[in-house]
Amino acid sequence: MRLGINLGYWGAGMDADNLAVAQEADRLGYDVCWAAEAYGSDAPTVLSWVAAQTERIDVGSAILQIPARQPAMTAMTAATLDSLSGGRFRLGLGVSGPQVSEGWYGVKFDKPLSRTREYVEIVRKAMTRERLTYEGEHWTLPLPGGPGKPIKLTVHPQREHIPLYIAAIGPRNLEQTGEIADGALLIFPSAEHLEDTALRHLRAGREKAGRTMEGFDVCPTLPLALGDDVNALADMFRPYTALYVGGMGSRKQNFYNQLAQRMGYEKEAAEIQDRYLSGDKDGASAAVPQQLIDQTALLGTVSRIADRMQAYAAAGVTTLTLAPAGFTLDERIGALRAGVEALEAAGLA
């Protein structure tokens, strides 16, 4: 099992340390460094900055938001980043959510599965450097009856095939991801529930495409916090979990809340959401079960984290992405090093 890191969003208060964290991950042998975007920092700018100041580690978008860019623009960005980084770019895509898609980008959040499929087809076709033509439900290239003509990408990517990942949570999205992508970006993954909540759906998609899980990258992100008091460490992530389960999306459409329910936390997920949407964020945080946090993060000593890593590897994870927690740079670097120590202690390095 390989290790990655996720720097999260730029502007979250740890920006001055993030480059040092990425460089230390590069030195320690981490496989990939991911960066996110929502409605603040954009991922390509961060990734180009990191790639320019590291040597070996891959850089990946977790995610580039589909409503933010036309697919041909994403192909241009991917080809450019892959070329500038010397073949170290991984393209992660996702539909974002209805509030961001419609509120920030002005793009209707409808038919996300078919939009994602068409988007991936156009991106991949553009990156083959064929003249780009496409006829679909959501995109037609060139536009009919106008001056547009088929154009081909002028940039030569470093590699013929840039790995393409999709951020997926729901069963239908997971199945489609297994069918059309090279990897899946997962959030709030529990080793105990991974087969039911993700792997069986990804496997069904691979089978639909006539493939196995061989070579498919199952890539969940987990916070990592080092220490002896697991309960205290879990408390660090209560606001984070409450935000996603309670407030990320609307009452009717919150993918993270639905995931918590599929993991067996139906009553707790409802209470977290009720409290969060009523403005009681502290109450929502307090309502998050300690067990839910412990199941979806790596908490404790190196030995305990190693045991959890073994469980994730046994469940089918191929790249374990860590979000090292800490109030100082030294604490975050320490968590990074603990991740490598735990991987070695687990016999997975």
Summary of the structure (lengths in Angstrom):
residues: 349
radius of gyration: 19.9
end to end distance: 6.7
largest distance: 67.1
contacts: 1183
relative contact order: 0.13
helix: 48%
strand: 15%
